[in-house]
Amino acid sequence: MAMIDAEVLEIQHDTKECRFFHPQKGVDFRDSELRYEMNTDRKTNVVNFTHIYIPETIQDIGLEKELVKQGIAFVQANGYKMKADSPFV
């Protein structure tokens, strides 16, 4: 299994769309992404990771783990609580 180098990986965080993503090049390609929802109706914000998507052609390079690492780092850095409806997370 090929693995990616996390140092050169371009993972972005779109807070408006509530997702961490790795942009895919090309018109017909969907970005790899980890989607989440913010629950702000309590005293403590809860981040619920709801869905992860990796294109089939690159599913074996470890990208999903890097997206999850970024998501967890976001939760920890902001003192949020975490929930994961996505089985992978």
PDB file of N, CA, C and O in Angstrom:
ATOM      1  N   MET A   1       0.837  -1.181   0.000  1.00  0.00           N
ATOM      2  CA  MET A   1       0.000   0.000   0.000  1.00  0.00           C
ATOM      3  C   MET A   1       0.880   1.242   0.000  1.00  0.00           C
ATOM      4  O   MET A   1       1.769   1.366   0.842  1.00  0.00           O
ATOM      5  N   ALA A   2       0.652   2.145  -0.913  1.00  0.00           N
ATOM      6  CA  ALA A   2       1.374   3.406  -0.970  1.00  0.00           C
ATOM      7  C   ALA A   2       0.853   4.325   0.129  1.00  0.00           C
ATOM      8  O   ALA A   2      -0.340   4.321   0.432  1.00  0.00           O
ATOM      9  N   MET A   3       1.733   5.099   0.717  1.00  0.00           N
ATOM     10  CA  MET A   3       1.328   6.050   1.743  1.00  0.00           C
ATOM     11  C   MET A   3       1.718   7.455   1.317  1.00  0.00           C
ATOM     12  O   MET A   3       2.673   7.640   0.563  1.00  0.00           O
ATOM     13  N   ILE A   4       0.993   8.420   1.790  1.00  0.00           N
ATOM     14  CA  ILE A   4       1.267   9.804   1.443  1.00  0.00           C
ATOM     15  C   ILE A   4       2.174  10.445   2.472  1.00  0.00           C
ATOM     16  O   ILE A   4       2.259   9.985   3.611  1.00  0.00           O
ATOM     17  N   ASP A   5       2.842  11.493   2.075  1.00  0.00           N
ATOM     18  CA  ASP A   5       3.684  12.264   2.969  1.00  0.00           C
ATOM     19  C   ASP A   5       2.840  13.414   3.511  1.00  0.00           C
ATOM     20  O   ASP A   5       2.482  14.325   2.765  1.00  0.00           O
ATOM     21  N   ALA A   6       2.522  13.378   4.798  1.00  0.00           N
ATOM     22  CA  ALA A   6       1.651  14.380   5.407  1.00  0.00           C
ATOM     23  C   ALA A   6       2.245  15.787   5.317  1.00  0.00           C
ATOM     24  O   ALA A   6       1.511  16.774   5.360  1.00  0.00           O
ATOM     25  N   GLU A   7       3.568  15.880   5.195  1.00  0.00           N
ATOM     26  CA  GLU A   7       4.221  17.187   5.103  1.00  0.00           C
ATOM     27  C   GLU A   7       3.864  17.926   3.811  1.00  0.00           C
ATOM     28  O   GLU A   7       3.817  19.156   3.797  1.00  0.00           O
ATOM     29  N   VAL A   8       3.617  17.198   2.744  1.00  0.00           N
ATOM     30  CA  VAL A   8       3.336  17.846   1.461  1.00  0.00           C
ATOM     31  C   VAL A   8       1.856  17.794   1.092  1.00  0.00           C
ATOM     32  O   VAL A   8       1.455  18.305   0.046  1.00  0.00           O
ATOM     33  N   LEU A   9       1.068  17.195   1.926  1.00  0.00           N
ATOM     34  CA  LEU A   9      -0.362  17.068   1.671  1.00  0.00           C
ATOM     35  C   LEU A   9      -1.054  18.408   1.886  1.00  0.00           C
ATOM     36  O   LEU A   9      -0.793  19.097   2.872  1.00  0.00           O
ATOM     37  N   GLU A  10      -1.915  18.767   0.983  1.00  0.00           N
ATOM     38  CA  GLU A  10      -2.630  20.040   1.060  1.00  0.00           C
ATOM     39  C   GLU A  10      -4.051  19.798   1.570  1.00  0.00           C
ATOM     40  O   GLU A  10      -4.985  19.623   0.788  1.00  0.00           O
ATOM     41  N   ILE A  11      -4.194  19.791   2.894  1.00  0.00           N
ATOM     42  CA  ILE A  11      -5.523  19.646   3.483  1.00  0.00           C
ATOM     43  C   ILE A  11      -5.986  21.035   3.897  1.00  0.00           C
ATOM     44  O   ILE A  11      -5.268  21.774   4.570  1.00  0.00           O
ATOM     45  N   GLN A  12      -7.194  21.371   3.482  1.00  0.00           N
ATOM     46  CA  GLN A  12      -7.755  22.685   3.781  1.00  0.00           C
ATOM     47  C   GLN A  12      -8.977  22.524   4.680  1.00  0.00           C
ATOM     48  O   GLN A  12      -9.613  21.471   4.713  1.00  0.00           O
ATOM     49  N   HIS A  13      -9.289  23.600   5.411  1.00  0.00           N
ATOM     50  CA  HIS A  13     -10.448  23.595   6.300  1.00  0.00           C
ATOM     51  C   HIS A  13     -11.396  24.691   5.844  1.00  0.00           C
ATOM     52  O   HIS A  13     -11.033  25.868   5.835  1.00  0.00           O
ATOM     53  N   ASP A  14     -12.590  24.314   5.474  1.00  0.00           N
ATOM     54  CA  ASP A  14     -13.621  25.255   5.049  1.00  0.00           C
ATOM     55  C   ASP A  14     -14.653  25.317   6.166  1.00  0.00           C
ATOM     56  O   ASP A  14     -15.515  24.443   6.265  1.00  0.00           O
ATOM     57  N   THR A  15     -14.570  26.343   7.006  1.00  0.00           N
ATOM     58  CA  THR A  15     -15.479  26.442   8.152  1.00  0.00           C
ATOM     59  C   THR A  15     -16.907  26.763   7.722  1.00  0.00           C
ATOM     60  O   THR A  15     -17.856  26.376   8.404  1.00  0.00           O
ATOM     61  N   LYS A  16     -17.071  27.460   6.611  1.00  0.00           N
ATOM     62  CA  LYS A  16     -18.414  27.786   6.130  1.00  0.00           C
ATOM     63  C   LYS A  16     -19.154  26.519   5.684  1.00  0.00           C
ATOM     64  O   LYS A  16     -20.341  26.356   5.967  1.00  0.00           O
ATOM     65  N   GLU A  17     -18.453  25.634   4.991  1.00  0.00           N
ATOM     66  CA  GLU A  17     -19.045  24.379   4.506  1.00  0.00           C
ATOM     67  C   GLU A  17     -18.882  23.228   5.504  1.00  0.00           C
ATOM     68  O   GLU A  17     -19.368  22.125   5.258  1.00  0.00           O
ATOM     69  N   CYS A  18     -18.204  23.477   6.622  1.00  0.00           N
ATOM     70  CA  CYS A  18     -17.975  22.466   7.675  1.00  0.00           C
ATOM     71  C   CYS A  18     -17.313  21.216   7.107  1.00  0.00           C
ATOM     72  O   CYS A  18     -17.873  20.121   7.157  1.00  0.00           O
ATOM     73  N   ARG A  19     -16.124  21.398   6.571  1.00  0.00           N
ATOM     74  CA  ARG A  19     -15.418  20.241   6.024  1.00  0.00           C
ATOM     75  C   ARG A  19     -13.914  20.476   5.991  1.00  0.00           C
ATOM     76  O   ARG A  19     -13.442  21.600   5.822  1.00  0.00           O
ATOM     77  N   PHE A  20     -13.185  19.397   6.155  1.00  0.00           N
ATOM     78  CA  PHE A  20     -11.756  19.345   5.879  1.00  0.00           C
ATOM     79  C   PHE A  20     -11.662  18.654   4.534  1.00  0.00           C
ATOM     80  O   PHE A  20     -12.362  17.671   4.292  1.00  0.00           O
ATOM     81  N   PHE A  21     -10.800  19.159   3.649  1.00  0.00           N
ATOM     82  CA  PHE A  21     -10.771  18.548   2.327  1.00  0.00           C
ATOM     83  C   PHE A  21      -9.396  18.635   1.686  1.00  0.00           C
ATOM     84  O   PHE A  21      -8.567  19.484   2.017  1.00  0.00           O
ATOM     85  N   HIS A  22      -9.200  17.724   0.765  1.00  0.00           N
ATOM     86  CA  HIS A  22      -8.017  17.709  -0.086  1.00  0.00           C
ATOM     87  C   HIS A  22      -8.538  17.907  -1.501  1.00  0.00           C
ATOM     88  O   HIS A  22      -9.224  17.039  -2.043  1.00  0.00           O
ATOM     89  N   PRO A  23      -8.208  19.068  -2.110  1.00  0.00           N
ATOM     90  CA  PRO A  23      -8.760  19.343  -3.446  1.00  0.00           C
ATOM     91  C   PRO A  23      -8.241  18.366  -4.491  1.00  0.00           C
ATOM     92  O   PRO A  23      -7.049  18.063  -4.540  1.00  0.00           O
ATOM     93  N   GLN A  24      -9.139  17.886  -5.311  1.00  0.00           N
ATOM     94  CA  GLN A  24      -8.784  17.003  -6.413  1.00  0.00           C
ATOM     95  C   GLN A  24      -8.729  17.827  -7.688  1.00  0.00           C
ATOM     96  O   GLN A  24      -9.561  18.708  -7.899  1.00  0.00           O
ATOM     97  N   LYS A  25      -7.786  17.552  -8.507  1.00  0.00           N
ATOM     98  CA  LYS A  25      -7.615  18.298  -9.753  1.00  0.00           C
ATOM     99  C   LYS A  25      -8.519  17.721 -10.838  1.00  0.00           C
ATOM    100  O   LYS A  25      -8.718  16.508 -10.910  1.00  0.00           O
ATOM    101  N   GLY A  26      -9.057  18.585 -11.668  1.00  0.00           N
ATOM    102  CA  GLY A  26      -9.878  18.133 -12.791  1.00  0.00           C
ATOM    103  C   GLY A  26     -11.345  18.479 -12.598  1.00  0.00           C
ATOM    104  O   GLY A  26     -11.810  18.646 -11.470  1.00  0.00           O
ATOM    105  N   VAL A  27     -12.040  18.581 -13.660  1.00  0.00           N
ATOM    106  CA  VAL A  27     -13.438  18.989 -13.649  1.00  0.00           C
ATOM    107  C   VAL A  27     -14.353  17.913 -13.070  1.00  0.00           C
ATOM    108  O   VAL A  27     -15.290  18.232 -12.337  1.00  0.00           O
ATOM    109  N   ASP A  28     -14.102  16.669 -13.380  1.00  0.00           N
ATOM    110  CA  ASP A  28     -14.999  15.585 -12.980  1.00  0.00           C
ATOM    111  C   ASP A  28     -14.612  14.926 -11.663  1.00  0.00           C
ATOM    112  O   ASP A  28     -15.124  13.854 -11.339  1.00  0.00           O
ATOM    113  N   PHE A  29     -13.725  15.540 -10.907  1.00  0.00           N
ATOM    114  CA  PHE A  29     -13.257  14.926  -9.673  1.00  0.00           C
ATOM    115  C   PHE A  29     -13.871  15.619  -8.465  1.00  0.00           C
ATOM    116  O   PHE A  29     -13.932  16.847  -8.398  1.00  0.00           O
ATOM    117  N   ARG A  30     -14.317  14.826  -7.531  1.00  0.00           N
ATOM    118  CA  ARG A  30     -14.863  15.334  -6.276  1.00  0.00           C
ATOM    119  C   ARG A  30     -13.736  15.352  -5.242  1.00  0.00           C
ATOM    120  O   ARG A  30     -12.931  14.423  -5.186  1.00  0.00           O
ATOM    121  N   ASP A  31     -13.677  16.400  -4.430  1.00  0.00           N
ATOM    122  CA  ASP A  31     -12.646  16.505  -3.405  1.00  0.00           C
ATOM    123  C   ASP A  31     -12.766  15.371  -2.391  1.00  0.00           C
ATOM    124  O   ASP A  31     -13.865  14.908  -2.086  1.00  0.00           O
ATOM    125  N   SER A  32     -11.627  14.935  -1.879  1.00  0.00           N
ATOM    126  CA  SER A  32     -11.631  14.073  -0.705  1.00  0.00           C
ATOM    127  C   SER A  32     -12.054  14.959   0.452  1.00  0.00           C
ATOM    128  O   SER A  32     -11.614  16.105   0.542  1.00  0.00           O
ATOM    129  N   GLU A  33     -12.900  14.448   1.339  1.00  0.00           N
ATOM    130  CA  GLU A  33     -13.362  15.331   2.400  1.00  0.00           C
ATOM    131  C   GLU A  33     -13.824  14.588   3.643  1.00  0.00           C
ATOM    132  O   GLU A  33     -14.241  13.430   3.597  1.00  0.00           O
ATOM    133  N   LEU A  34     -13.731  15.308   4.754  1.00  0.00           N
ATOM    134  CA  LEU A  34     -14.293  14.882   6.027  1.00  0.00           C
ATOM    135  C   LEU A  34     -15.287  15.966   6.419  1.00  0.00           C
ATOM    136  O   LEU A  34     -14.895  17.103   6.684  1.00  0.00           O
ATOM    137  N   ARG A  35     -16.553  15.627   6.456  1.00  0.00           N
ATOM    138  CA  ARG A  35     -17.603  16.599   6.784  1.00  0.00           C
ATOM    139  C   ARG A  35     -17.980  16.492   8.261  1.00  0.00           C
ATOM    140  O   ARG A  35     -17.900  15.431   8.879  1.00  0.00           O
ATOM    141  N   TYR A  36     -18.393  17.636   8.792  1.00  0.00           N
ATOM    142  CA  TYR A  36     -18.826  17.665  10.182  1.00  0.00           C
ATOM    143  C   TYR A  36     -19.979  18.638  10.367  1.00  0.00           C
ATOM    144  O   TYR A  36     -20.260  19.476   9.510  1.00  0.00           O
ATOM    145  N   GLU A  37     -20.638  18.502  11.515  1.00  0.00           N
ATOM    146  CA  GLU A  37     -21.686  19.434  11.930  1.00  0.00           C
ATOM    147  C   GLU A  37     -21.273  20.009  13.278  1.00  0.00           C
ATOM    148  O   GLU A  37     -20.678  19.321  14.107  1.00  0.00           O
ATOM    149  N   MET A  38     -21.599  21.282  13.485  1.00  0.00           N
ATOM    150  CA  MET A  38     -21.343  21.922  14.779  1.00  0.00           C
ATOM    151  C   MET A  38     -22.654  22.004  15.544  1.00  0.00           C
ATOM    152  O   MET A  38     -23.643  22.531  15.035  1.00  0.00           O
ATOM    153  N   ASN A  39     -22.663  21.495  16.747  1.00  0.00           N
ATOM    154  CA  ASN A  39     -23.822  21.604  17.620  1.00  0.00           C
ATOM    155  C   ASN A  39     -23.497  22.697  18.641  1.00  0.00           C
ATOM    156  O   ASN A  39     -22.677  22.501  19.538  1.00  0.00           O
ATOM    157  N   THR A  40     -24.141  23.829  18.492  1.00  0.00           N
ATOM    158  CA  THR A  40     -23.842  24.970  19.362  1.00  0.00           C
ATOM    159  C   THR A  40     -24.995  25.309  20.297  1.00  0.00           C
ATOM    160  O   THR A  40     -25.024  26.399  20.867  1.00  0.00           O
ATOM    161  N   ASP A  41     -25.938  24.397  20.463  1.00  0.00           N
ATOM    162  CA  ASP A  41     -27.081  24.694  21.329  1.00  0.00           C
ATOM    163  C   ASP A  41     -26.837  24.317  22.785  1.00  0.00           C
ATOM    164  O   ASP A  41     -27.762  24.347  23.597  1.00  0.00           O
ATOM    165  N   ARG A  42     -25.615  23.965  23.117  1.00  0.00           N
ATOM    166  CA  ARG A  42     -25.242  23.642  24.496  1.00  0.00           C
ATOM    167  C   ARG A  42     -24.149  24.606  24.937  1.00  0.00           C
ATOM    168  O   ARG A  42     -23.665  25.412  24.143  1.00  0.00           O
ATOM    169  N   LYS A  43     -23.763  24.520  26.202  1.00  0.00           N
ATOM    170  CA  LYS A  43     -22.667  25.359  26.675  1.00  0.00           C
ATOM    171  C   LYS A  43     -21.359  25.000  25.974  1.00  0.00           C
ATOM    172  O   LYS A  43     -20.540  25.874  25.686  1.00  0.00           O
ATOM    173  N   THR A  44     -21.172  23.731  25.707  1.00  0.00           N
ATOM    174  CA  THR A  44     -19.955  23.274  25.050  1.00  0.00           C
ATOM    175  C   THR A  44     -20.268  22.917  23.604  1.00  0.00           C
ATOM    176  O   THR A  44     -21.215  22.180  23.329  1.00  0.00           O
ATOM    177  N   ASN A  45     -19.478  23.438  22.693  1.00  0.00           N
ATOM    178  CA  ASN A  45     -19.664  23.102  21.277  1.00  0.00           C
ATOM    179  C   ASN A  45     -19.269  21.650  21.030  1.00  0.00           C
ATOM    180  O   ASN A  45     -18.268  21.170  21.562  1.00  0.00           O
ATOM    181  N   VAL A  46     -20.060  20.959  20.222  1.00  0.00           N
ATOM    182  CA  VAL A  46     -19.790  19.573  19.873  1.00  0.00           C
ATOM    183  C   VAL A  46     -19.621  19.493  18.361  1.00  0.00           C
ATOM    184  O   VAL A  46     -20.465  19.960  17.597  1.00  0.00           O
ATOM    185  N   VAL A  47     -18.516  18.895  17.952  1.00  0.00           N
ATOM    186  CA  VAL A  47     -18.254  18.655  16.531  1.00  0.00           C
ATOM    187  C   VAL A  47     -18.601  17.200  16.255  1.00  0.00           C
ATOM    188  O   VAL A  47     -18.045  16.290  16.870  1.00  0.00           O
ATOM    189  N   ASN A  48     -19.524  16.991  15.327  1.00  0.00           N
ATOM    190  CA  ASN A  48     -19.926  15.636  14.951  1.00  0.00           C
ATOM    191  C   ASN A  48     -19.408  15.362  13.542  1.00  0.00           C
ATOM    192  O   ASN A  48     -19.871  15.967  12.575  1.00  0.00           O
ATOM    193  N   PHE A  49     -18.450  14.449  13.433  1.00  0.00           N
ATOM    194  CA  PHE A  49     -17.929  14.061  12.128  1.00  0.00           C
ATOM    195  C   PHE A  49     -18.931  13.096  11.494  1.00  0.00           C
ATOM    196  O   PHE A  49     -19.151  11.987  11.983  1.00  0.00           O
ATOM    197  N   THR A  50     -19.525  13.546  10.400  1.00  0.00           N
ATOM    198  CA  THR A  50     -20.663  12.825   9.836  1.00  0.00           C
ATOM    199  C   THR A  50     -20.339  11.947   8.640  1.00  0.00           C
ATOM    200  O   THR A  50     -21.010  10.941   8.406  1.00  0.00           O
ATOM    201  N   HIS A  51     -19.319  12.318   7.882  1.00  0.00           N
ATOM    202  CA  HIS A  51     -19.094  11.608   6.617  1.00  0.00           C
ATOM    203  C   HIS A  51     -17.660  11.821   6.147  1.00  0.00           C
ATOM    204  O   HIS A  51     -17.103  12.911   6.275  1.00  0.00           O
ATOM    205  N   ILE A  52     -17.083  10.771   5.608  1.00  0.00           N
ATOM    206  CA  ILE A  52     -15.780  10.895   4.970  1.00  0.00           C
ATOM    207  C   ILE A  52     -15.890  10.305   3.568  1.00  0.00           C
ATOM    208  O   ILE A  52     -16.507   9.260   3.359  1.00  0.00           O
ATOM    209  N   TYR A  53     -15.278  10.998   2.622  1.00  0.00           N
ATOM    210  CA  TYR A  53     -15.303  10.534   1.240  1.00  0.00           C
ATOM    211  C   TYR A  53     -13.892  10.633   0.666  1.00  0.00           C
ATOM    212  O   TYR A  53     -13.237  11.671   0.755  1.00  0.00           O
ATOM    213  N   ILE A  54     -13.446   9.534   0.081  1.00  0.00           N
ATOM    214  CA  ILE A  54     -12.171   9.483  -0.628  1.00  0.00           C
ATOM    215  C   ILE A  54     -12.449   8.842  -1.984  1.00  0.00           C
ATOM    216  O   ILE A  54     -13.033   7.760  -2.035  1.00  0.00           O
ATOM    217  N   PRO A  55     -12.042   9.484  -3.092  1.00  0.00           N
ATOM    218  CA  PRO A  55     -12.249   8.864  -4.399  1.00  0.00           C
ATOM    219  C   PRO A  55     -11.617   7.469  -4.455  1.00  0.00           C
ATOM    220  O   PRO A  55     -10.552   7.227  -3.887  1.00  0.00           O
ATOM    221  N   GLU A  56     -12.283   6.588  -5.134  1.00  0.00           N
ATOM    222  CA  GLU A  56     -11.849   5.183  -5.211  1.00  0.00           C
ATOM    223  C   GLU A  56     -10.406   5.035  -5.690  1.00  0.00           C
ATOM    224  O   GLU A  56      -9.684   4.152  -5.227  1.00  0.00           O
ATOM    225  N   THR A  57      -9.993   5.883  -6.599  1.00  0.00           N
ATOM    226  CA  THR A  57      -8.646   5.753  -7.177  1.00  0.00           C
ATOM    227  C   THR A  57      -7.524   6.062  -6.196  1.00  0.00           C
ATOM    228  O   THR A  57      -6.374   5.703  -6.449  1.00  0.00           O
ATOM    229  N   ILE A  58      -7.833   6.723  -5.078  1.00  0.00           N
ATOM    230  CA  ILE A  58      -6.778   7.045  -4.108  1.00  0.00           C
ATOM    231  C   ILE A  58      -7.124   6.574  -2.697  1.00  0.00           C
ATOM    232  O   ILE A  58      -6.621   7.126  -1.719  1.00  0.00           O
ATOM    233  N   GLN A  59      -7.962   5.578  -2.589  1.00  0.00           N
ATOM    234  CA  GLN A  59      -8.389   5.113  -1.270  1.00  0.00           C
ATOM    235  C   GLN A  59      -7.306   4.375  -0.484  1.00  0.00           C
ATOM    236  O   GLN A  59      -7.469   4.173   0.720  1.00  0.00           O
ATOM    237  N   ASP A  60      -6.246   3.980  -1.098  1.00  0.00           N
ATOM    238  CA  ASP A  60      -5.257   3.169  -0.388  1.00  0.00           C
ATOM    239  C   ASP A  60      -3.976   3.924  -0.045  1.00  0.00           C
ATOM    240  O   ASP A  60      -2.936   3.301   0.167  1.00  0.00           O
ATOM    241  N   ILE A  61      -4.033   5.256   0.015  1.00  0.00           N
ATOM    242  CA  ILE A  61      -2.806   5.999   0.301  1.00  0.00           C
ATOM    243  C   ILE A  61      -2.797   6.632   1.687  1.00  0.00           C
ATOM    244  O   ILE A  61      -1.830   7.306   2.041  1.00  0.00           O
ATOM    245  N   GLY A  62      -3.830   6.435   2.467  1.00  0.00           N
ATOM    246  CA  GLY A  62      -3.858   6.948   3.836  1.00  0.00           C
ATOM    247  C   GLY A  62      -4.422   8.348   3.991  1.00  0.00           C
ATOM    248  O   GLY A  62      -4.283   8.952   5.055  1.00  0.00           O
ATOM    249  N   LEU A  63      -5.046   8.869   2.968  1.00  0.00           N
ATOM    250  CA  LEU A  63      -5.590  10.228   3.015  1.00  0.00           C
ATOM    251  C   LEU A  63      -6.673  10.375   4.077  1.00  0.00           C
ATOM    252  O   LEU A  63      -6.751  11.407   4.744  1.00  0.00           O
ATOM    253  N   GLU A  64      -7.500   9.363   4.238  1.00  0.00           N
ATOM    254  CA  GLU A  64      -8.567   9.441   5.220  1.00  0.00           C
ATOM    255  C   GLU A  64      -8.020   9.635   6.633  1.00  0.00           C
ATOM    256  O   GLU A  64      -8.613  10.361   7.431  1.00  0.00           O
ATOM    257  N   LYS A  65      -6.909   8.999   6.943  1.00  0.00           N
ATOM    258  CA  LYS A  65      -6.301   9.156   8.273  1.00  0.00           C
ATOM    259  C   LYS A  65      -5.818  10.581   8.479  1.00  0.00           C
ATOM    260  O   LYS A  65      -5.953  11.127   9.574  1.00  0.00           O
ATOM    261  N   GLU A  66      -5.264  11.183   7.454  1.00  0.00           N
ATOM    262  CA  GLU A  66      -4.773  12.562   7.566  1.00  0.00           C
ATOM    263  C   GLU A  66      -5.927  13.542   7.730  1.00  0.00           C
ATOM    264  O   GLU A  66      -5.814  14.502   8.493  1.00  0.00           O
ATOM    265  N   LEU A  67      -7.026  13.321   7.033  1.00  0.00           N
ATOM    266  CA  LEU A  67      -8.196  14.173   7.212  1.00  0.00           C
ATOM    267  C   LEU A  67      -8.726  14.085   8.641  1.00  0.00           C
ATOM    268  O   LEU A  67      -9.070  15.099   9.248  1.00  0.00           O
ATOM    269  N   VAL A  68      -8.789  12.875   9.169  1.00  0.00           N
ATOM    270  CA  VAL A  68      -9.266  12.678  10.540  1.00  0.00           C
ATOM    271  C   VAL A  68      -8.314  13.327  11.541  1.00  0.00           C
ATOM    272  O   VAL A  68      -8.765  13.944  12.506  1.00  0.00           O
ATOM    273  N   LYS A  69      -7.009  13.199  11.328  1.00  0.00           N
ATOM    274  CA  LYS A  69      -6.034  13.848  12.219  1.00  0.00           C
ATOM    275  C   LYS A  69      -6.263  15.350  12.272  1.00  0.00           C
ATOM    276  O   LYS A  69      -6.229  15.952  13.345  1.00  0.00           O
ATOM    277  N   GLN A  70      -6.497  15.955  11.110  1.00  0.00           N
ATOM    278  CA  GLN A  70      -6.753  17.400  11.060  1.00  0.00           C
ATOM    279  C   GLN A  70      -8.047  17.753  11.791  1.00  0.00           C
ATOM    280  O   GLN A  70      -8.113  18.756  12.502  1.00  0.00           O
ATOM    281  N   GLY A  71      -9.068  16.925  11.612  1.00  0.00           N
ATOM    282  CA  GLY A  71     -10.337  17.166  12.295  1.00  0.00           C
ATOM    283  C   GLY A  71     -10.200  17.083  13.802  1.00  0.00           C
ATOM    284  O   GLY A  71     -10.728  17.932  14.520  1.00  0.00           O
ATOM    285  N   ILE A  72      -9.502  16.074  14.287  1.00  0.00           N
ATOM    286  CA  ILE A  72      -9.304  15.917  15.732  1.00  0.00           C
ATOM    287  C   ILE A  72      -8.453  17.055  16.282  1.00  0.00           C
ATOM    288  O   ILE A  72      -8.718  17.548  17.379  1.00  0.00           O
ATOM    289  N   ALA A  73      -7.446  17.475  15.544  1.00  0.00           N
ATOM    290  CA  ALA A  73      -6.613  18.603  15.975  1.00  0.00           C
ATOM    291  C   ALA A  73      -7.459  19.868  16.125  1.00  0.00           C
ATOM    292  O   ALA A  73      -7.260  20.642  17.061  1.00  0.00           O
ATOM    293  N   PHE A  74      -8.395  20.079  15.209  1.00  0.00           N
ATOM    294  CA  PHE A  74      -9.314  21.219  15.266  1.00  0.00           C
ATOM    295  C   PHE A  74     -10.169  21.157  16.535  1.00  0.00           C
ATOM    296  O   PHE A  74     -10.328  22.162  17.229  1.00  0.00           O
ATOM    297  N   VAL A  75     -10.708  19.993  16.831  1.00  0.00           N
ATOM    298  CA  VAL A  75     -11.530  19.806  18.026  1.00  0.00           C
ATOM    299  C   VAL A  75     -10.714  20.114  19.277  1.00  0.00           C
ATOM    300  O   VAL A  75     -11.167  20.854  20.150  1.00  0.00           O
ATOM    301  N   GLN A  76      -9.525  19.554  19.363  1.00  0.00           N
ATOM    302  CA  GLN A  76      -8.687  19.735  20.548  1.00  0.00           C
ATOM    303  C   GLN A  76      -8.217  21.179  20.706  1.00  0.00           C
ATOM    304  O   GLN A  76      -8.211  21.711  21.816  1.00  0.00           O
ATOM    305  N   ALA A  77      -7.828  21.805  19.618  1.00  0.00           N
ATOM    306  CA  ALA A  77      -7.316  23.179  19.671  1.00  0.00           C
ATOM    307  C   ALA A  77      -8.377  24.168  20.144  1.00  0.00           C
ATOM    308  O   ALA A  77      -8.051  25.212  20.710  1.00  0.00           O
ATOM    309  N   ASN A  78      -9.636  23.840  19.914  1.00  0.00           N
ATOM    310  CA  ASN A  78     -10.721  24.752  20.277  1.00  0.00           C
ATOM    311  C   ASN A  78     -11.468  24.348  21.542  1.00  0.00           C
ATOM    312  O   ASN A  78     -12.421  25.018  21.941  1.00  0.00           O
ATOM    313  N   GLY A  79     -11.044  23.262  22.173  1.00  0.00           N
ATOM    314  CA  GLY A  79     -11.684  22.813  23.401  1.00  0.00           C
ATOM    315  C   GLY A  79     -13.088  22.283  23.197  1.00  0.00           C
ATOM    316  O   GLY A  79     -13.899  22.299  24.123  1.00  0.00           O
ATOM    317  N   TYR A  80     -13.386  21.810  21.986  1.00  0.00           N
ATOM    318  CA  TYR A  80     -14.706  21.271  21.684  1.00  0.00           C
ATOM    319  C   TYR A  80     -14.800  19.813  22.133  1.00  0.00           C
ATOM    320  O   TYR A  80     -13.792  19.169  22.419  1.00  0.00           O
ATOM    321  N   LYS A  81     -16.004  19.323  22.186  1.00  0.00           N
ATOM    322  CA  LYS A  81     -16.233  17.891  22.387  1.00  0.00           C
ATOM    323  C   LYS A  81     -16.418  17.274  21.012  1.00  0.00           C
ATOM    324  O   LYS A  81     -16.744  17.965  20.047  1.00  0.00           O
ATOM    325  N   MET A  82     -16.207  15.970  20.934  1.00  0.00           N
ATOM    326  CA  MET A  82     -16.264  15.298  19.642  1.00  0.00           C
ATOM    327  C   MET A  82     -17.263  14.153  19.669  1.00  0.00           C
ATOM    328  O   MET A  82     -17.399  13.434  20.658  1.00  0.00           O
ATOM    329  N   LYS A  83     -17.955  14.010  18.545  1.00  0.00           N
ATOM    330  CA  LYS A  83     -18.852  12.892  18.292  1.00  0.00           C
ATOM    331  C   LYS A  83     -18.534  12.415  16.876  1.00  0.00           C
ATOM    332  O   LYS A  83     -18.084  13.201  16.042  1.00  0.00           O
ATOM    333  N   ALA A  84     -18.762  11.146  16.607  1.00  0.00           N
ATOM    334  CA  ALA A  84     -18.467  10.631  15.272  1.00  0.00           C
ATOM    335  C   ALA A  84     -19.567   9.710  14.795  1.00  0.00           C
ATOM    336  O   ALA A  84     -19.634   8.550  15.203  1.00  0.00           O
ATOM    337  N   ASP A  85     -20.435  10.224  13.928  1.00  0.00           N
ATOM    338  CA  ASP A  85     -21.424   9.373  13.281  1.00  0.00           C
ATOM    339  C   ASP A  85     -20.780   8.565  12.165  1.00  0.00           C
ATOM    340  O   ASP A  85     -21.299   7.519  11.778  1.00  0.00           O
ATOM    341  N   SER A  86     -19.657   9.041  11.646  1.00  0.00           N
ATOM    342  CA  SER A  86     -18.931   8.302  10.618  1.00  0.00           C
ATOM    343  C   SER A  86     -18.206   7.129  11.268  1.00  0.00           C
ATOM    344  O   SER A  86     -17.420   7.333  12.194  1.00  0.00           O
ATOM    345  N   PRO A  87     -18.451   5.909  10.807  1.00  0.00           N
ATOM    346  CA  PRO A  87     -17.798   4.747  11.401  1.00  0.00           C
ATOM    347  C   PRO A  87     -16.267   4.786  11.286  1.00  0.00           C
ATOM    348  O   PRO A  87     -15.568   4.259  12.152  1.00  0.00           O
ATOM    349  N   PHE A  88     -15.754   5.397  10.235  1.00  0.00           N
ATOM    350  CA  PHE A  88     -14.298   5.438  10.078  1.00  0.00           C
ATOM    351  C   PHE A  88     -13.639   6.281  11.156  1.00  0.00           C
ATOM    352  O   PHE A  88     -12.573   5.932  11.662  1.00  0.00           O
ATOM    353  N   VAL A  89     -14.271   7.381  11.504  1.00  0.00           N
ATOM    354  CA  VAL A  89     -13.695   8.284  12.499  1.00  0.00           C
ATOM    355  C   VAL A  89     -13.740   7.625  13.862  1.00  0.00           C
ATOM    356  O   VAL A  89     -13.302   8.217  14.848  1.00  0.00           O
TER     357      VAL A  89
END
